[in-house]
């Protein structure tokens, strides 16, 4: 076991341009707009309906609160930084993929007045108010992009597990659409549960959850191990100066270090409020019934709260630069 990165525990369809669309089409468009905004109800949660593929996470208020909390958690994890790529201070065109509630886009726009920030998501859950240099669009980033190539100065993506089924294709689209000399950064949980001190035995509920959610993610088409390949895929796409950094996110406040303890407290709350949202739709792929899923997840939550157990999930940050021409 490496001492270098060990966390010490604490004590406890088509429309012809220019043609009148007609009332039937208008009605269909209105219905489509309503469905995009409202989403679809499943098992008491609301999910996005826009996009070519199912997305595994909900888009209701519970999930919005969880996303905002996760934004604060990652800010602490990266020691009060929202990104690590060495971008220019006067960066102009910025794209935030899978923006969620838009927290990262808003913060970046506030801190970089010269930038025009565009946040993209299939779920329309962004704030009505935003800085004048920040806008949001409902779109599917896994489809072919319609922006001009060599257009962006910085492309950022975080927490896209359960949404991307072809990472190399997405990374290649990023490469094609940033300017030469500009940066792309991906941040993501690596969904392989870790524990460095054997406090989480193989038969533990959390270990079983990890096994089941990884199998469900594969059935969903979104393997949770993919972030470990980001660096390789960046390099294959043509990026240079690719850097990979790994962090550990404690699953409860077990660390002794005050900053990591607080991060662990955030992560525990993340599981308490978000475990069903991030699991039930995926467990459907395994043939689980709702009551079975909820009962099992309740047992997992109980174990997560046990500070005598010291689990964590790895967190990857990978960024790279498009070569200058």
C-alpha positions in Angstrom: 0.0 0.0 0.0 1.5 3.4 -1.1 2.0 5.9 1.7 2.2 8.8 -0.8 -1.5 9.1 -1.4 -2.8 7.4 1.8 -5.6 9.3 3.7 -5.2 9.0 7.4 -8.5 8.2 9.2 -9.7 10.3 12.0 -10.7 9.1 15.4 -14.3 8.3 14.7 -38.7 15.3 -37.9 -37.7 18.1 -41.0 -39.5 21.5 -41.5 -38.9 23.4 -44.7 -37.4 26.8 -44.0 -39.7 29.7 -44.8 -42.8 27.5 -44.9 -45.7 28.0 -42.5 -45.5 25.2 -40.1 -49.3 25.0 -39.6 -51.3 24.4 -36.5 -50.7 20.7 -36.3 -47.0 21.2 -36.2 -47.2 24.1 -33.8 -49.2 21.9 -31.5 -46.6 19.1 -31.8 -43.8 21.5 -31.1 -45.6 22.9 -28.1 -46.1 19.4 -26.7 -42.5 18.6 -27.4 -41.3 21.7 -25.6 -43.5 20.9 -22.6 -42.2 17.3 -22.4 -38.6 18.5 -22.6 -39.2 20.9 -19.7 -41.3 18.5 -17.6 -39.4 15.3 -18.3 -40.7 11.9 -17.7 -41.8 10.4 -14.3 -40.3 7.0 -13.3 -40.4 5.5 -9.9 -41.2 8.8 -8.3 -38.3 10.6 -10.0 -38.2 12.9 -13.0 -35.8 12.2 -15.9 -34.8 14.1 -19.1 -36.5 13.1 -22.3 -34.2 15.1 -24.7 -31.4 13.3 -26.4 -30.8 10.2 -28.4 -30.0 7.9 -25.4 -31.4 7.4 -22.0 -29.7 9.3 -19.2 -29.3 7.5 -16.0 -29.7 10.4 -13.6 -32.9 12.3 -12.7 -33.5 16.1 -13.3 -35.8 17.0 -10.4 -35.3 19.3 -7.4 -33.6 16.6 -5.3 -31.1 16.1 -8.0 -30.6 19.8 -8.6 -29.7 20.2 -4.9 -27.3 17.3 -5.1 -25.6 18.7 -8.2 -25.1 22.1 -6.5 -23.7 20.4 -3.4 -21.3 18.4 -5.6 -20.1 21.6 -7.2 -19.0 22.8 -3.8 -17.5 19.5 -2.9 -15.3 19.5 -6.0 -14.3 23.1 -5.4 -12.9 22.0 -2.0 -11.4 18.9 -3.4 -9.4 20.9 -6.0 -8.4 23.4 -3.2 -10.7 26.2 -4.3 -10.2 25.7 -8.0 -12.9 25.0 -10.6 -10.5 23.6 -13.1 -6.8 22.9 -13.4 -5.9 23.5 -17.1 -3.5 26.4 -17.6 -5.8 28.5 -19.8 -5.2 32.1 -20.8 -6.4 34.7 -18.4 -8.3 36.5 -21.2 -10.0 33.3 -22.5 -12.9 34.1 -24.9 -15.2 31.3 -25.9 -15.9 28.6 -23.3 -18.1 25.5 -23.5 -19.4 23.6 -20.5 -20.5 20.1 -21.4 -23.3 18.6 -19.3 -23.7 21.8 -17.3 -26.4 20.5 -15.0 -27.6 23.4 -12.8 -25.1 25.7 -14.5 -23.1 26.4 -11.3 -19.7 25.9 -12.9 -20.7 28.1 -16.0 -21.9 30.9 -13.7 -18.9 30.8 -11.5 -16.5 30.8 -14.5 -18.4 33.6 -16.2 -18.3 35.7 -13.0 -14.5 35.1 -12.7 -13.7 35.7 -16.4 -15.6 38.8 -17.7 -13.9 38.5 -21.0 -15.3 35.0 -21.6 -18.5 34.1 -23.4 -19.6 30.9 -21.6 -22.1 28.4 -23.1 -23.5 25.6 -20.8 -25.1 22.6 -22.6 -27.3 20.0 -21.1 -30.2 17.7 -22.1 -32.1 18.8 -18.9 -33.4 22.4 -18.8 -32.6 22.9 -15.1 -30.4 25.9 -15.3 -31.2 29.2 -13.5 -33.3 31.9 -15.3 -30.8 34.5 -14.1 -27.2 34.3 -15.2 -24.3 36.7 -15.8 -24.6 38.5 -19.2 -21.6 36.6 -20.5 -23.2 33.2 -19.7 -26.0 31.4 -21.6 -27.5 27.9 -21.5 -28.7 25.7 -24.3 -30.6 22.4 -24.3 -28.7 20.0 -26.6 -27.3 16.5 -26.7 -23.5 16.7 -26.7 -23.2 13.1 -27.9 -24.7 14.0 -31.3 -22.6 15.7 -34.0 -21.8 19.2 -33.0 -23.1 22.2 -35.1 -20.7 24.8 -33.8 -17.9 26.0 -36.1 -14.6 24.1 -35.8 -11.6 25.7 -34.2 -14.0 27.9 -32.3 -13.6 27.4 -28.5 -10.7 28.5 -26.2 -11.7 26.1 -23.4 -14.0 23.1 -23.2 -14.9 21.7 -19.8 -16.8 18.6 -18.8 -17.5 17.1 -15.3 -19.6 14.3 -14.0 -20.8 12.8 -17.3 -21.0 9.2 -16.2 -24.3 7.5 -17.1 -24.6 10.0 -20.1 -21.7 9.3 -22.5 -21.5 6.0 -24.4 -18.7 6.8 -26.7 -16.0 8.8 -24.9 -13.4 8.7 -27.8 -16.0 10.3 -30.1 -16.8 13.1 -27.6 -13.2 13.8 -27.1 -12.6 13.9 -30.8 -15.4 16.4 -31.2 -13.8 18.5 -28.5 -10.5 18.4 -30.3 -12.1 19.5 -33.6 -14.0 22.4 -32.1 -11.3 24.1 -30.0 -8.7 26.5 -31.4 -5.1 25.4 -31.9 -3.3 26.0 -28.6 -6.5 25.7 -26.5 -7.4 23.3 -23.8 -10.0 20.6 -22.9 -10.5 19.3 -19.4 -12.6 16.4 -18.2 -13.3 15.7 -14.5 -15.0 12.5 -13.3 -15.5 10.1 -10.5 -13.9 6.7 -11.4 -16.6 4.3 -10.3 -14.4 1.7 -8.7 -14.8 1.8 -4.9 -11.5 1.9 -3.0 -10.4 1.3 0.6 -6.8 1.3 1.6 -7.0 -0.2 5.1 -9.2 -3.3 4.8 -12.0 -1.7 6.8 -14.5 -2.6 4.0 -14.6 -6.4 3.6 -15.7 -8.0 0.3 -19.0 -9.1 1.7 -19.9 -5.5 2.9 -23.1 -3.9 1.5 -21.1 -1.0 -0.1 -18.8 -3.5 -1.9 -21.9 -5.3 -3.2 -23.4 -2.0 -4.3 -20.2 -1.2 -6.1 -20.4 -4.5 -7.9 -24.1 -4.1 -8.8 -23.9 -0.5 -10.0 -20.9 -1.3 -12.2 -22.7 -4.2 -13.8 -25.8 -2.0 -14.2 -23.7 0.8 -15.8 -22.3 -1.7 -18.3 -25.9 -2.8 -19.2 -26.8 0.9 -19.5 -23.8 1.3 -21.9 -21.9 3.6 -19.7 -19.1 1.7 -17.9 -18.0 3.5 -14.7 -14.3 2.6 -15.3 -14.1 4.8 -18.4 -12.4 7.8 -16.7 -9.2 5.8 -16.2 -8.9 5.8 -20.0 -9.4 9.6 -20.5 -5.7 10.3 -20.8 -5.2 7.6 -23.4 -8.2 8.8 -25.4 -7.0 12.4 -25.2 -3.6 11.4 -26.6 -5.1 9.3 -29.3 -7.3 12.2 -30.4 -4.2 14.3 -30.9 -3.9 16.4 -27.7 -0.5 17.2 -26.4 0.8 18.0 -22.9 -1.9 15.7 -21.5 -1.9 15.6 -17.7 -3.8 13.2 -15.4 -4.4 13.9 -11.8 -6.1 11.5 -9.3 -7.8 12.4 -6.1 -9.7 10.5 -3.4 -13.2 11.4 -2.3 -14.0 9.9 1.1 -17.5 8.4 1.3 -18.1 9.8 4.8 -16.2 12.1 7.3 -13.7 9.4 8.3 -10.4 11.3 7.4 -8.5 13.1 10.1 -7.5 15.9 7.8 -10.1 18.7 8.3 -10.5 19.5 4.5 -11.0 15.9 3.6 -13.3 15.3 6.6 -15.5 18.1 5.2 -15.4 16.7 1.7 -16.4 13.3 3.2 -19.3 15.0 5.0 -20.5 16.4 1.6 -20.0 13.0 0.0 -22.0 11.2 2.7 -24.9 13.6 2.1 -24.5 13.1 -1.6 -25.1 9.4 -1.0 -27.9 10.0 1.5 -29.9 12.2 -0.9 -28.7 10.9 -4.3 -28.2 7.1 -4.0 -31.7 6.2 -5.3 -31.4 8.8 -8.1 -28.1 7.5 -9.3 -29.0 3.8 -9.0 -32.7 2.9 -9.5 -32.9 3.5 -13.3 -29.7 1.6 -13.7 -30.8 -1.3 -11.5 -33.9 -1.6 -13.8 -31.4 -2.8 -16.4 -30.6 -5.7 -14.0 -34.2 -6.6 -13.7 -34.6 -5.4 -10.1 -38.0 -4.3 -8.9 -38.4 -0.9 -7.1 -39.0 -2.3 -3.6 -35.9 -4.5 -3.9 -33.7 -1.6 -5.0 -34.9 0.7 -2.2 -34.5 -2.0 0.5 -30.9 -2.7 -0.7 -30.0 0.9 -1.0 -31.2 1.6 2.5 -28.8 -1.0 3.8 -26.0 0.5 1.8 -26.7 4.0 3.3 -26.5 2.6 6.8 -23.1 1.2 6.1 -21.8 4.4 4.4 -22.6 6.3 7.6 -20.3 4.0 9.6 -17.0 6.0 10.1 -15.2 2.9 11.2 -15.2 2.0 7.5 -12.9 4.1 5.3 -14.1 3.8 1.6 -13.5 6.4 -1.1 -14.0 6.8 -4.8 -11.2 8.0 -7.1 -11.7 11.3 -8.9 -9.8 11.9 -12.2 -8.9 15.3 -13.7 -7.5 15.1 -17.2 -6.6 18.0 -19.5 -4.8 18.4 -22.7 -3.9 21.1 -25.3 -4.6 21.1 -29.1 -1.2 21.6 -30.8 -0.5 25.1 -32.2 -0.4 25.3 -36.0 
